Amino acid sequence: MRLRRGLRLVRTGEDEVQIGTDPRWAVRLHGLSPVQCRAVLRGTERSLRLVLPAPVLAELGTLGLLRPPVPRDLPVPERLVPDCRVTALARDGDPRAIRERRAAATVAVHGLGRTGVQVAVLLASAGIGTVLLADRHRVRGTDLGTGLGPGEVGRRRTTAVAALLRSTAPGVRTGTAERSGPEPEVVVTVDGDAVDPERTQALLSAGTAQVPVVLREADALVGPTARPGGACCPRCVELARADLDPRWPRVLGLLRAGDDAGAEPVVLAAVAGGLAAAEVLSLVDGDQPVTDGRQYELPLPSVEPRLRAWAAHPECGCAALPTGTVTGT
């Protein structure tokens, strides 16, 4: 048995080696001989079975710090090694399985301003095999700063971003979400002021998870993730807000009538795009997203993420509900 790849190994004394630095699994081995210390420091590449006592190996196994021998075929591409190794370390999984699962996944990104471009680039860079793109606008000067250059201004956003993805993550498959092709497992939507409720309903009806991003005057919202069996959806949030402010539906309708995608300062786009991409990867990797029943609020200028909890609204119908009143907290 070998130590899991990605663990930091530090010799902290003559007879002591620390395995890992993350408090969730870090441990120190004491009373080691010089030979054992050297073996542990090489433990991610060589077996420890003949070097450490069986009780010590059993304890390391219980802590999830060991991995069995794996075949040498199907290597993980070098650019994906950090993502797959660290994700496998945190999830107690196999880097190759993570690589294969992500490579087989299809994700769509609707809205390709700065935030949407950030999401698409991060997903492709993290190993998502197919990234579908949707946006009817052309590249503007306000879109630059996340990988697109001045020479892209005036091109269709979908064309420019597809080229950016292929140069950033060779081998990624791209396409437009409107055309027939592979159905996405997850759709990221980037909207101004509020999520499109009809699109949310259509995605839920199709059994497709949605990670919504909303850009407002001076902040951004990420979540709640809408999926079959989830805690709530974006429409639940709007219905709850209407309960608190009866004029909100009219204000929302007037906002939706415009064509302003919302403010996308580069730092806000980076943080919102990163959090949205992390939620997608959680879904693809089989984890529960942070924004299941919750929503990140990212106010400028701090852009410090705050989580706000929401519950399913009884008038929405996106989940089976007990009787009761639902509000945001």
C-alpha positions in Angstrom: 0.0 0.0 0.0 1.2 3.5 -0.8 0.3 6.9 0.6 -2.2 8.9 -1.4 -0.7 11.2 -4.0 -1.0 14.9 -3.2 -0.2 14.5 0.5 2.6 16.8 1.8 5.3 14.9 3.7 7.5 16.7 6.1 10.3 15.2 8.4 9.6 17.0 11.6 12.2 15.3 13.7 14.9 12.6 13.8 12.3 9.9 14.3 9.1 11.7 13.1 7.4 12.4 9.8 4.2 14.4 9.3 1.8 13.1 6.7 -0.4 15.8 5.3 -1.0 19.4 6.4 -4.8 19.6 6.1 -6.3 19.4 9.6 -8.9 17.0 8.3 -6.4 14.2 7.9 -2.9 15.3 9.0 -1.1 12.9 11.3 2.5 12.4 12.6 4.3 9.2 12.9 6.7 8.9 15.9 9.4 6.5 16.8 10.5 5.8 13.3 14.0 4.5 12.3 16.0 6.5 9.8 15.1 3.8 7.2 11.4 4.1 8.0 11.5 7.9 7.8 13.1 7.8 4.4 10.5 5.2 3.3 7.6 7.3 4.5 8.9 10.4 2.7 8.9 8.3 -0.5 5.6 6.7 0.4 3.5 8.1 -2.4 5.7 6.3 -5.0 6.7 3.1 -3.1 4.9 0.6 -1.0 5.1 0.8 2.8 3.9 -2.7 3.4 7.3 -4.1 4.2 8.5 -1.0 6.1 5.8 -0.1 8.6 4.1 -2.4 11.2 0.7 -3.7 10.2 -1.1 -1.8 13.0 0.4 1.5 11.7 -0.7 0.7 8.2 -4.1 -0.3 9.4 -4.5 3.1 11.2 -3.3 5.0 8.1 -5.9 3.1 6.1 -8.6 4.0 8.6 -7.7 7.6 8.2 -8.0 7.3 4.4 -4.3 8.0 3.8 -3.5 4.9 1.8 -4.3 3.8 -1.8 -4.1 0.4 -3.4 -1.9 -0.2 -6.4 -3.5 1.2 -9.5 -2.9 0.3 -13.2 -0.5 2.5 -15.1 -2.8 2.9 -18.1 -5.2 5.7 -18.7 -2.8 8.4 -17.3 -4.2 11.7 -16.2 -3.1 14.5 -18.5 -0.5 16.7 -16.7 -2.7 19.8 -16.8 -5.4 17.9 -14.8 -3.1 16.3 -12.2 -3.6 19.0 -9.5 -7.4 19.0 -9.8 -7.8 15.3 -9.9 -5.3 14.6 -7.1 -6.5 17.2 -4.7 -10.2 16.3 -5.4 -9.4 12.6 -4.9 -7.6 13.4 -1.7 -10.5 15.4 -0.3 -13.1 12.9 -1.4 -11.1 9.7 -0.7 -11.4 8.8 -4.3 -9.4 7.7 -7.3 -7.9 10.5 -9.5 -8.5 8.4 -12.6 -12.1 7.9 -11.8 -12.5 11.6 -11.3 -10.8 12.3 -14.6 -13.0 9.9 -16.4 -16.3 11.1 -14.8 -15.5 14.8 -15.7 -14.3 13.9 -19.2 -17.7 12.2 -19.9 -19.7 15.2 -18.5 -21.5 17.8 -20.6 -22.1 21.2 -19.0 -23.8 24.3 -20.7 -23.1 27.9 -19.9 -25.8 30.5 -20.8 -24.5 34.1 -20.7 -20.9 34.7 -21.8 -20.0 38.0 -20.2 -17.0 38.1 -17.9 -18.6 35.8 -15.4 -19.8 33.2 -17.9 -16.4 33.1 -19.6 -14.8 32.5 -16.2 -17.1 29.6 -15.5 -16.5 28.1 -19.0 -12.7 28.4 -18.8 -12.6 26.9 -15.2 -14.8 24.0 -16.1 -12.8 23.1 -19.3 -9.5 23.5 -17.3 -10.8 21.2 -14.6 -11.5 18.4 -17.1 -15.1 18.8 -18.1 -15.2 17.0 -21.5 -17.9 19.0 -23.3 -18.8 22.7 -22.6 -21.8 24.0 -24.5 -22.1 27.8 -24.9 -25.2 30.0 -25.3 -25.2 33.8 -25.9 -26.7 35.9 -28.7 -24.4 38.9 -28.1 -21.0 39.9 -29.6 -17.9 40.5 -27.6 -17.7 44.0 -26.0 -14.9 45.9 -24.5 -16.5 45.2 -21.1 -16.0 41.5 -21.6 -12.2 41.7 -21.7 -10.1 40.7 -18.7 -10.9 37.0 -18.4 -9.0 35.6 -21.3 -10.6 37.4 -24.3 -8.3 39.9 -26.0 -9.0 43.2 -27.8 -8.9 41.4 -31.1 -12.1 39.5 -30.1 -14.3 42.6 -29.8 -17.1 42.4 -32.3 -16.9 38.6 -32.7 -19.8 36.4 -31.6 -19.3 35.5 -28.0 -19.9 31.8 -28.6 -17.3 31.7 -31.3 -14.7 33.7 -29.3 -15.2 31.7 -26.1 -15.1 28.4 -27.9 -11.7 29.3 -29.4 -10.5 30.4 -25.9 -11.5 27.1 -24.4 -9.8 25.0 -27.1 -6.5 27.0 -26.5 -6.8 26.8 -22.7 -7.9 23.1 -22.5 -6.8 21.1 -25.5 -9.2 18.3 -26.2 -12.3 20.0 -24.8 -15.4 19.6 -26.9 -17.4 22.8 -27.5 -20.7 23.6 -29.2 -23.7 25.8 -29.0 -26.4 24.9 -26.5 -29.2 25.8 -28.9 -28.2 23.1 -31.4 -29.0 19.4 -31.1 -26.3 17.4 -29.5 -25.4 15.9 -26.1 -27.8 16.9 -23.3 -26.0 18.7 -20.5 -26.2 17.3 -17.0 -25.7 20.8 -15.5 -26.6 24.2 -16.9 -25.0 27.4 -15.5 -27.2 30.5 -16.2 -25.8 34.0 -15.9 -28.5 36.6 -15.8 -29.0 40.2 -14.8 -31.2 41.1 -11.9 -33.1 37.7 -11.7 -33.2 34.2 -13.0 -35.5 33.4 -15.9 -38.3 31.4 -14.2 -39.4 29.7 -17.5 -35.9 28.4 -18.1 -35.7 27.1 -14.6 -39.0 25.3 -15.0 -37.9 23.8 -18.3 -34.6 22.5 -16.9 -36.3 21.0 -13.8 -38.9 19.3 -16.0 -36.1 17.8 -18.1 -34.3 16.6 -14.9 -31.3 18.9 -15.6 -29.5 20.6 -12.7 -29.2 24.4 -12.8 -26.5 26.6 -11.1 -27.9 30.1 -11.4 -25.7 33.3 -11.2 -27.5 36.6 -10.9 -25.6 39.9 -11.5 -27.1 43.0 -9.8 -26.1 46.6 -9.3 -23.2 46.0 -6.9 -23.3 42.3 -6.0 -23.7 38.9 -7.4 -25.7 35.8 -6.3 -24.8 32.2 -6.9 -27.5 29.6 -6.2 -29.7 28.1 -5.0 -28.9 25.1 -7.2 -32.1 23.8 -8.8 -32.2 20.0 -9.3 -34.7 17.2 -9.0 -35.0 16.4 -5.3 -33.2 19.6 -4.3 -34.2 21.8 -1.4 -35.5 24.7 -3.5 -35.0 26.6 -6.7 -34.6 30.2 -7.9 -38.3 30.6 -8.3 -38.8 29.8 -4.6 -36.5 32.7 -3.8 -38.5 35.2 -6.0 -41.8 34.0 -4.5 -40.4 34.4 -1.0 -39.3 37.9 -1.8 -42.7 38.7 -3.2 -44.2 37.6 0.1 -42.0 40.2 1.9 -42.5 42.9 -0.7 -45.8 42.7 -2.7 -44.4 45.2 -5.3 -41.4 43.0 -6.0 -43.0 41.1 -9.0 -43.7 44.4 -10.8 -40.1 45.7 -10.1 -38.7 42.4 -11.3 -40.8 42.5 -14.5 -39.6 46.0 -15.3 -36.0 44.9 -14.7 -36.3 41.9 -16.9 -37.7 44.1 -19.7 -34.3 45.7 -20.1 -31.2 44.2 -21.8 -28.7 45.0 -19.1 -26.8 41.9 -18.1 -25.7 43.4 -14.8 -22.4 44.8 -13.6 -19.4 42.5 -14.0 -16.3 44.0 -12.4 -13.4 41.6 -13.0 -13.0 40.6 -9.3 -16.7 40.0 -8.9 -16.7 37.9 -12.1 -13.7 35.9 -10.9 -15.3 35.1 -7.5 -18.8 34.4 -8.7 -17.5 32.4 -11.7 -15.2 30.4 -9.4 -18.0 29.5 -6.9 -20.4 28.6 -9.7 -17.8 26.3 -11.3 -17.1 24.7 -7.9 -20.8 23.9 -7.6 -20.9 22.3 -11.0 -17.8 20.2 -10.2 -19.5 19.1 -7.0 -22.5 17.9 -8.9 -20.4 16.1 -11.5 -18.2 14.5 -8.9 -21.3 13.2 -7.0 -21.2 15.5 -4.0 -23.9 17.7 -2.6 -23.5 21.3 -3.7 -23.1 24.0 -1.1 -25.9 25.9 -2.7 -28.6 23.2 -2.2 -31.1 25.3 -0.4 -28.6 28.1 0.0 -27.4 31.1 -2.0 -24.0 32.9 -2.0 -24.3 36.7 -1.8 -21.1 38.5 -3.0 -21.3 42.2 -2.3 -18.8 44.7 -3.6 -16.3 46.0 -2.7 -15.3 43.1 -0.3 -16.7 40.3 -2.5 -16.8 38.2 0.7 -19.1 35.3 0.1 -22.0 35.1 2.5 -24.4 32.1 2.6 -28.2 32.7 2.9 -30.5 29.8 3.4 -33.8 29.5 1.5 -36.5 26.8 1.6 -38.9 25.6 -1.0 -41.9 27.8 -1.4 -45.4 26.2 -1.2 -46.6 27.9 -4.4 -43.6 26.8 -6.5 -44.1 23.1 -6.8 -40.4 22.3 -7.4 -40.4 19.9 -4.4 -42.9 17.9 -2.3 -43.6 20.2 0.7 -45.1 19.9 4.1 -47.6 22.6 5.0 -46.1 25.8 6.4 -44.8 29.2 5.5 -41.4 29.6 3.8 -39.1 32.6 4.0 -35.5 33.4 3.5 -33.2 33.6 6.6 
